[in-house]
Amino acid sequence: MRTVTLLSLFLLIVLTANAQRRRDEDTAHYRTVPIPAHLLPIERAYGSSSLGSVYFYGGKKLSSPYSLEIPFYELNDPDVSHRFQVFRTVTTLSRLTALLPLAYILLSSNRTGGTYWTVYGGSIAASLTLSIIGNAQVNKAVTRYNELLRQPRMGVSLAPVPLTGSLATGIGISYGF
Protein backbone atom coordinates (compact mmCIF):
# COMPACT_ATOMS: atom_id res chain seq x y z
CA MET A 1 0.00 0.00 0.00
CA ARG A 2 2.82 2.37 0.88
CA THR A 3 4.60 1.61 -2.41
CA VAL A 4 1.47 2.43 -4.42
CA THR A 5 1.08 5.74 -2.56
CA LEU A 6 4.72 6.69 -3.13
CA LEU A 7 4.51 5.68 -6.79
CA SER A 8 1.34 7.76 -7.24
CA LEU A 9 2.95 10.76 -5.57
CA PHE A 10 6.07 10.40 -7.74
CA LEU A 11 3.92 10.16 -10.89
CA LEU A 12 1.98 13.27 -9.90
CA ILE A 13 5.20 15.25 -9.30
CA VAL A 14 6.71 14.15 -12.64
CA LEU A 15 3.57 14.98 -14.60
CA THR A 16 3.19 18.34 -12.87
CA ALA A 17 6.81 19.23 -13.64
CA ASN A 18 6.32 18.17 -17.28
CA ALA A 19 3.15 20.24 -17.59
CA GLN A 20 4.93 23.23 -16.03
CA ARG A 21 7.84 22.89 -18.45
CA ARG A 22 5.48 22.71 -21.44
CA ARG A 23 3.49 25.69 -20.22
CA ASP A 24 6.68 27.72 -19.81
CA GLU A 25 7.75 26.79 -23.34
CA ASP A 26 4.35 27.51 -24.86
CA THR A 27 3.50 30.81 -23.27
CA ALA A 28 4.94 33.55 -21.14
CA HIS A 29 1.47 34.21 -19.75
CA TYR A 30 0.24 32.30 -16.75
CA ARG A 31 -3.24 30.89 -17.19
CA THR A 32 -5.35 31.53 -14.12
CA VAL A 33 -8.38 29.78 -15.61
CA PRO A 34 -8.44 26.26 -17.03
CA ILE A 35 -9.03 25.60 -20.70
CA PRO A 36 -12.77 24.99 -21.20
CA ALA A 37 -13.46 21.29 -21.74
CA HIS A 38 -16.11 21.87 -24.43
CA LEU A 39 -13.67 23.41 -26.93
CA LEU A 40 -12.91 21.26 -29.97
CA PRO A 41 -9.83 21.26 -32.20
CA ILE A 42 -9.85 23.30 -35.39
CA GLU A 43 -8.85 21.45 -38.55
CA ARG A 44 -7.51 23.06 -41.68
CA ALA A 45 -8.65 21.50 -44.96
CA TYR A 46 -6.12 19.77 -47.16
CA GLY A 47 -5.14 21.98 -50.07
CA SER A 48 -5.73 25.28 -48.28
CA SER A 49 -3.35 28.01 -49.35
CA SER A 50 -2.00 31.27 -48.02
CA LEU A 51 -4.66 33.10 -50.04
CA GLY A 52 -7.40 31.46 -48.01
CA SER A 53 -7.99 28.42 -45.85
CA VAL A 54 -11.03 26.29 -45.21
CA TYR A 55 -11.51 25.39 -41.55
CA PHE A 56 -13.54 22.71 -39.82
CA TYR A 57 -14.71 22.92 -36.22
CA GLY A 58 -16.31 19.84 -34.73
CA GLY A 59 -16.45 18.24 -38.18
CA LYS A 60 -18.45 21.11 -39.67
CA LYS A 61 -17.10 23.36 -42.39
CA LEU A 62 -16.90 27.02 -41.36
CA SER A 63 -18.06 29.68 -43.77
CA SER A 64 -15.09 31.98 -43.10
CA PRO A 65 -12.18 32.49 -40.71
CA TYR A 66 -14.37 35.01 -38.87
CA SER A 67 -16.33 32.02 -37.54
CA LEU A 68 -13.28 31.13 -35.44
CA GLU A 69 -13.80 34.19 -33.26
CA ILE A 70 -16.01 32.43 -30.71
CA PRO A 71 -13.69 29.49 -29.92
CA PHE A 72 -10.69 31.83 -29.91
CA TYR A 73 -12.22 34.18 -27.37
CA GLU A 74 -13.56 31.31 -25.24
CA LEU A 75 -9.99 29.99 -25.00
CA ASN A 76 -8.99 33.39 -23.61
CA ASP A 77 -5.34 33.20 -24.65
CA PRO A 78 -3.64 36.58 -25.27
CA ASP A 79 -1.52 35.30 -28.17
CA VAL A 80 -4.47 33.73 -30.01
CA SER A 81 -6.66 36.79 -29.45
CA HIS A 82 -3.90 39.13 -30.63
CA ARG A 83 -3.24 37.16 -33.82
CA PHE A 84 -6.95 37.04 -34.63
CA GLN A 85 -7.24 40.79 -34.05
CA VAL A 86 -4.27 41.38 -36.39
CA PHE A 87 -6.00 39.17 -38.98
CA ARG A 88 -9.17 41.26 -38.75
CA THR A 89 -7.27 44.56 -39.01
CA VAL A 90 -5.10 43.48 -41.95
CA THR A 91 -8.09 42.01 -43.80
CA THR A 92 -9.96 45.30 -43.40
CA LEU A 93 -6.95 47.18 -44.75
CA SER A 94 -6.78 44.75 -47.67
CA ARG A 95 -10.38 45.49 -48.57
CA LEU A 96 -9.86 49.23 -48.29
CA THR A 97 -6.89 49.17 -50.67
CA ALA A 98 -9.18 47.69 -53.30
CA LEU A 99 -11.05 51.02 -53.28
CA LEU A 100 -7.98 53.04 -54.32
CA PRO A 101 -8.62 52.82 -58.10
CA LEU A 102 -12.22 53.96 -57.58
CA ALA A 103 -11.05 56.88 -55.45
CA TYR A 104 -8.48 57.77 -58.11
CA ILE A 105 -11.13 57.82 -60.85
CA LEU A 106 -13.53 59.93 -58.79
CA LEU A 107 -10.99 62.41 -57.42
CA SER A 108 -8.43 62.77 -60.17
CA SER A 109 -8.72 65.37 -62.90
CA ASN A 110 -5.70 63.91 -64.73
CA ARG A 111 -7.05 60.96 -66.73
CA THR A 112 -3.83 59.59 -68.21
CA GLY A 113 -3.88 55.84 -68.70
CA GLY A 114 -0.47 55.07 -67.21
CA THR A 115 -1.19 56.56 -63.82
CA TYR A 116 -4.51 54.74 -63.49
CA TRP A 117 -2.93 51.36 -64.29
CA THR A 118 -0.15 52.04 -61.81
CA VAL A 119 -2.69 52.75 -59.07
CA TYR A 120 -4.77 49.75 -60.12
CA GLY A 121 -1.80 47.35 -60.16
CA GLY A 122 -0.43 48.71 -56.91
CA SER A 123 -3.76 48.28 -55.17
CA ILE A 124 -4.01 44.67 -56.36
CA ALA A 125 -0.46 43.93 -55.15
CA ALA A 126 -1.11 45.60 -51.78
CA SER A 127 -4.44 43.84 -51.35
CA LEU A 128 -2.96 40.41 -52.09
CA THR A 129 0.01 41.03 -49.80
CA LEU A 130 -2.21 42.11 -46.91
CA SER A 131 -4.52 39.15 -47.50
CA ILE A 132 -1.60 36.72 -47.33
CA ILE A 133 -0.33 38.36 -44.11
CA GLY A 134 -3.80 38.17 -42.56
CA ASN A 135 -4.27 34.51 -43.45
CA ALA A 136 -0.83 33.69 -42.04
CA GLN A 137 -1.87 35.32 -38.76
CA VAL A 138 -5.10 33.31 -38.50
CA ASN A 139 -3.19 30.11 -39.33
CA LYS A 140 -0.75 30.86 -36.49
CA ALA A 141 -3.71 31.49 -34.17
CA VAL A 142 -5.22 28.11 -35.13
CA THR A 143 -1.89 26.37 -34.52
CA ARG A 144 -1.55 27.98 -31.09
CA TYR A 145 -5.19 27.16 -30.24
CA ASN A 146 -4.68 23.48 -31.09
CA GLU A 147 -1.40 23.36 -29.12
CA LEU A 148 -3.18 24.67 -26.05
CA LEU A 149 -5.92 22.07 -26.41
CA ARG A 150 -3.28 19.30 -26.56
CA GLN A 151 -1.76 20.26 -23.22
CA PRO A 152 -2.45 17.77 -20.45
CA ARG A 153 -5.16 18.82 -18.07
CA MET A 154 -4.50 17.72 -14.53
CA GLY A 155 -6.63 17.97 -11.46
CA VAL A 156 -6.64 17.02 -7.83
CA SER A 157 -9.84 16.87 -5.84
CA LEU A 158 -10.62 16.45 -2.17
CA ALA A 159 -14.05 15.26 -1.08
CA PRO A 160 -15.26 14.58 2.45
CA VAL A 161 -16.27 11.00 3.20
CA PRO A 162 -19.64 11.20 5.00
CA LEU A 163 -19.29 8.35 7.49
CA THR A 164 -15.69 8.81 8.59
CA GLY A 165 -15.27 12.56 8.33
CA SER A 166 -11.94 12.14 6.52
CA LEU A 167 -11.04 13.38 3.05
CA ALA A 168 -10.85 11.24 -0.10
CA THR A 169 -8.21 12.34 -2.60
CA GLY A 170 -8.62 11.96 -6.35
CA ILE A 171 -6.16 12.64 -9.15
CA GLY A 172 -7.15 13.00 -12.79
CA ILE A 173 -5.28 13.52 -16.03
CA SER A 174 -6.74 14.27 -19.45
CA TYR A 175 -4.42 14.45 -22.45
CA GLY A 176 -4.90 14.95 -26.16
CA PHE A 177 -7.94 15.28 -28.40
N, C-alpha and C positions, 0 to 999 in steps of 0.2 A: 504494500500500500504506500509506503514511504517512497519507494522508487518511482512509482507512477506519479506521485505528487511532485517530486523533484524533476522528473522528466517533463511533466506538463509545464512547470514553472520555467524550466530552461527553454522549452519550445516557445512559450509566450515571450520571453525576453529576446530570443533570436528573431522572431517574427516582428516584434515591435522595433527592434534596431534596424531591420531590413526595410520596414515601412518608413521609418524616419529617414534613412539614407535616401530612399527613392523620392520622398517628398522634398528633401533638400536639393536633390538633383533636378527635380521637375519644376520647382517654383521657389521663388524667394519670399513668397507671401505665405503666411501661416493661415490655414483654414480653421476658422473657429466653428464652422458648421459642417456637418457631414454632407457628403454628396447624396442627393436624394436618390432613393432606391428605384423610383419609377422611371428614371431617365434611361433611354435606350441608345445604343450606339448609332452613329450616323455613317452610312455607307455611301461611297462615291462610285457612280456607275463606271463600268469598264468603257474605255474609249473617250472619257471626258477630257477636255483640253483646257489650256489656259485661257481660252476665249470664253469658256463657259462650262460648268460642270452640272451634272444631273445627280441629285442626292436622294437617298432613300432613308426614311426614318421609320423604324418599326415595320419594315417591309413595304411601305407605301412610298410611291414616288412623290417628291415635293415639286410644287409648281415653279418655285424659284428659290434662290439662296436666302431671300428675305423670310422664308418660312422657317429658317433655322433660328430666328430670333428668340422664340419662346424657350427651346431647350438650352440655348446659350445663356440666357438670363436666369433660368432656373438653376443652372450649375453655379452661377455666381462666382466665376473666376475672373479676376481682373485682366489677365492676359487675353482670354477668349473674348470678353466683352470689348476690350480695346481693339482687337483685330477686327471684330465685326463692325465696330463703329468706324474704323478706318475704311473698311469695305464700303459702307454706306456713303461716306463722304466722297471717296474717290469715284464711286459710280455716279453720284450726283454731278460731280465735276465733269465726268466723261459725257454725260448727257447734255450738259450746258455747252460744252465745246462744239457739239454738233449744231448749235444755233449760230455759230460765228458766221458762216456764209450768208445766212438769212439776214443777220444784222448788217453785214457788209453791203448787201444789195439794197437794203432799206435806207441806210445812212450815208452811203457813199455817193458823191456826185461824179466821181471819176469812174467811168464804166469801161476801163480797158480790160481786155480779156486776160492778160497775163496776171494781173494782180488778183482777180477773182479766183483763178485756178490755184494760185499760190495759197490763198486763204482757205479755199476748199480742201486742197491736199493736206495742208497743215492741220486743219481741224480733224480730218479723218485720221491722220497719224497720231495726233494727241488723244483723240477719243479711244483709239485702239490701245494705245500705251496705257492710258488710265484704266481701261477695262481689264487689261492683263494684270496690272498691279492690284486692282480690287479683287479679282478672282484668286490671285495668289494669297492675299490676306485672308479670305474666307476659307481657303484650303488649309492654311496654317491654323486657323481657329478650329476647324473640324479635327485636324490631327491632334491638337492639344486637348480638345474635348474628349476624344476617344482614349487618349492616354490617361486622363484623369479617371475615366470610367473603369479602366483596367487595373487601377491601383487596388491593392487588397484593402478590404474594409474589415476592421477588427473591432470587437466589442467585448466588454466585460460587464456582467450584470450581477447584482446582489439582490436576492429576494428573501424575505423572512419566511422561515418555516413555521407554520401556524402552531403545531403541537409542541415543538421544542423551544421555540423562541430564538433559535440560532439562525444564522444566515447561510443560504445556499449560494455558491458561487458558480457562475456559468461563463464560458469563454466561447466566442464565436468568430469564425473567419469566413469571409466571402471574397472570392477572387475570380476575376475574369468576367467575360460576357459571352 
